[in-house]
């Protein structure tokens, strides 16, 4: 049941994403937006305005609505198939790195570290033009023969990096986006923990288990 | 491949790449740009100067705008490659391979598209007939040699004369046609080259014509190859489909038709992948696919469609990635893959040099990197597959009779074999073995390093510092594998700092582990220890047992013993290293110091002065805090702190006595305190820690040194994190005692400040100061010292650093007896006050004169010296105490003056020689009562009517807001010239504060009086009358009329009747007044009414002087008079009686 819920969330996020894009277009025409979207927007882009993330909890919990029932678990079998997930601090040191066991862990560290070159470049390129409207999701950072590396930067310049096996063609952009969003929400929870000192390595069990859910299960 | 740390740029041994990868290198004829091949014959370039000039014009300085032709000079009887008889049917033909190795070269360099015969012959040559037939023979020889080919032949006549325009030279046209007939040439193939001044121009025209012929030739070749297609069938001739498409494409390239060439290459590429692939022909297919892919990518870049090139390359890689071929030769596949990436990278790089813009995520570096990656795989596979010790079979199956292959990508031992199974299993086995043996000798590491360094250069260019670091780590590791430990260390050491500053500890640990192995194998003691120390430190992610092992090794080295070999070192290297270590140990006694600040060493050090400043009579206290992160306790021999003033260093040394070493326990903070007394001459100076040294070792001594007050590469960030966590708690001096090492801050410098003075300085004065007065400030200094305060000195006055004008307007003196002047300074320095015994008091008055208003800051600085003892040490300190006071200066009073007539009417102008009155008002604005001593007038032109009048204000005391007024009767002497403004003079007031002592000097304040306007009147009239009248009593009035002109004045005068008076006297009169003379008129008025009564009005007119009329004269006369009522006689008598 838990799995279903999550998948439902994914589906919902995907739909929401599409709607969001449309709305973004509409917003340019200064049309008022109605519905749960502004709240989502607040969670996704407005958070971390200060030192800490202020929004608690997963917005999906109270925004899911009725769409949850429409998705079946079988639709999403290939979901959550990252081989490495990393959270990088503003100063570019790792806060959390988790890679698939059995494989060369060091190699993933190097992959994540080198991807920061592209992240930095993308941030600085976007930073000049429009710091406020910058999209958090950076997309595919760079392709290697074996892996695809995706990046995401929060407003407080904490970076998320997801490495996916390049043979895994089932993951489309939308799935990656929603993975990042889950990651961001979970990280927000970590930041809200009053016992967590921002800048320290992330050791939250909840975060760890959420990441585990997104990783390729070692067989 | 020398790697210099100076350039910071890894070497790029590209020539080496070409040499070592020869088997996989793309043939040069594939990589060049195909150009039409034209052979020139009949030119003797060695001995004939004219021919030489012609040849030079063809080949020298060919710029890009010339047509793309490759020329070659061949002898007239050159043998061109024989043309095999053309096949008429492919029915029974089974192709042996895809593309012959010689084919491209043949069409680039051997078979010309056009043969040009140069022949010296003028139209009017006397031996025309003979020469014509000789020429025809030469043409025939060339034709015979080219039997069966479509190669064109052209003749160029080298002539000495400039030809006439076409059609004019009849002989020429006739002989030309006869020559064409004789040589069997078309008119288009006969050219004339006059050997004149414009040689290059003629040559360019010639080569354009040649180019057209060549185009036609390649066009027919394309047609010829295309025509084969109809004879082919898909079952047996699959190889030919590829071959023909490749040939058409290649001919199109020769024809410079790159668009079509690209099209045909693409077809060829798809055809090559349709071939039935099996183990025996896999290499041939891949080789050809690689060739065609190379051509396609090259053309795409040439057509400025780099995305097509990249897409094609990706497709190529995806298609070929899995085509490994024989498992025993798997290294061949990786070598080939590496070459694919490398050559694409080179194409990409070349395109960039020609103007293409690459981006961070799509640049040649990625391809070089991938090439290196495949080379690494190749090395691994080669290590797995190629067993050492196998001997090369004889005869060598790789030797071929022709020293080469007939077809690209085939096996030397079974050339031309196209069926699925190898013909001879034994031959196959030995062949594979021979290849494996050959692979064993390939210098893989050097190949990998070369590729990596290419990639590094690219990533550096495209702002990928981290990628660059990563590749340099790989290079370092490869050098390590290649046993070039020096270079490995250089590279690793260089990148380590990047990972350290970015705090990627996992990666840093991995690099350090490799580095420590290198250092071990080289027996480089210093590096070995440095890396060990960092691996033991808190940044290391090693497991505890590994740390224990490293710590044991480190202590062994410190005991001057050989450390255990690092795990994963190969045994032979380890034993060689052990010998090196023994040698090192023999040369013991060497001490060295390791600068650990930029690392994360296993001993952390933080030092601090306990306060940011110390008084000179206090002990200066500093602490050095040490903490070890390794698993076992560490002991040290000596700890020393160096300070900016080296005199103090002797107090900051801690040395272990004898065998008892000072021990540091893991995870605990050890604190070492040092105290010393500052030198008095250092007062006002800063003392800084310049370094901390810790001596370790028992057989070999190592100094760990920190600059400044310690800390290391990671401590700044840790302190920041700790500060975020903890609430600020004061200065945190005792914070470490709570066990929080991270939040402990370093204090690397302290200030030595002077001793706190124990004297009191009090000021008493009565503000505000009045402008110009001698303002008295009384200063009382009282000593609270326990000893004698010697040589007390006072500096008093205006505090420096204020408005510059203030120092001009302020004067300070100690002498209160006389008013000071501009010669006195604004600040009195170093007034000696003598010595002060304990409890004694000294008092001084300082007088300040401020000549402008506004606030001022005054400084009173009392300095003295005293002997005191610190920690049993007698020192002589200088102390000082400063008092400042802000004093406002105000004006003591305001003075105003006005002029009035004798009737007290305000005057606008003053009439010359007529008395008037000056009135002054002095309004006190001082908060303190003022004593006015006297006042006087200093007149310029005026004279007083009263000689030397006495001041009316003498000894008057004015309270705040009170006003003192004075009148002076003045007159302006007639000498002053007529009308105009005249200065009056000054009003001088002498005053002082009422409260001041009698001997206080007076202050003289002069106030300038306003200027007045003068006026001359021709006639002056004034009346003489009593001060009052009485009803019905005679009131005698005498009018004086003075003529003040130099003329006789005629005056008409009349008295108007009045209700209040009866009068007797002349009612109307006309009189003459001589110059300067005066007339008097006497009237007796008889008042009728009491009270203020207007006098009868006098009407005066001067017929000679119409400007002066009654009205102007009337102002001199009294207007009214007070008339008293008539007293009763009785009352008068009564009064008289009384």
Boltz contact constraints between the chains, C-beta under 6 A:
constraints:
  - contact:
      token1: [A, 92]
      token2: [B, 502]
      max_distance: 6.0
  - contact:
      token1: [A, 93]
      token2: [B, 502]
      max_distance: 6.0
  - contact:
      token1: [A, 93]
      token2: [B, 503]
      max_distance: 6.0
  - contact:
      token1: [A, 106]
      token2: [B, 510]
      max_distance: 6.0
  - contact:
      token1: [A, 109]
      token2: [B, 506]
      max_distance: 6.0
  - contact:
      token1: [A, 109]
      token2: [B, 507]
      max_distance: 6.0
  - contact:
      token1: [A, 110]
      token2: [B, 470]
      max_distance: 6.0
  - contact:
      token1: [A, 113]
      token2: [B, 466]
      max_distance: 6.0
  - contact:
      token1: [A, 113]
      token2: [B, 504]
      max_distance: 6.0
  - contact:
      token1: [A, 114]
      token2: [B, 466]
      max_distance: 6.0
  - contact:
      token1: [A, 114]
      token2: [B, 467]
      max_distance: 6.0
  - contact:
      token1: [A, 114]
      token2: [B, 470]
      max_distance: 6.0
  - contact:
      token1: [A, 116]
      token2: [B, 466]
      max_distance: 6.0
  - contact:
      token1: [A, 117]
      token2: [B, 464]
      max_distance: 6.0
  - contact:
      token1: [A, 117]
      token2: [B, 466]
      max_distance: 6.0
  - contact:
      token1: [A, 117]
      token2: [B, 467]
      max_distance: 6.0
  - contact:
      token1: [A, 118]
      token2: [B, 361]
      max_distance: 6.0
  - contact:
      token1: [A, 121]
      token2: [B, 360]
      max_distance: 6.0
  - contact:
      token1: [A, 142]
      token2: [B, 361]
      max_distance: 6.0
  - contact:
      token1: [A, 145]
      token2: [B, 370]
      max_distance: 6.0
  - contact:
      token1: [A, 197]
      token2: [B, 724]
      max_distance: 6.0
  - contact:
      token1: [A, 197]
      token2: [B, 725]
      max_distance: 6.0
  - contact:
      token1: [A, 199]
      token2: [B, 721]
      max_distance: 6.0
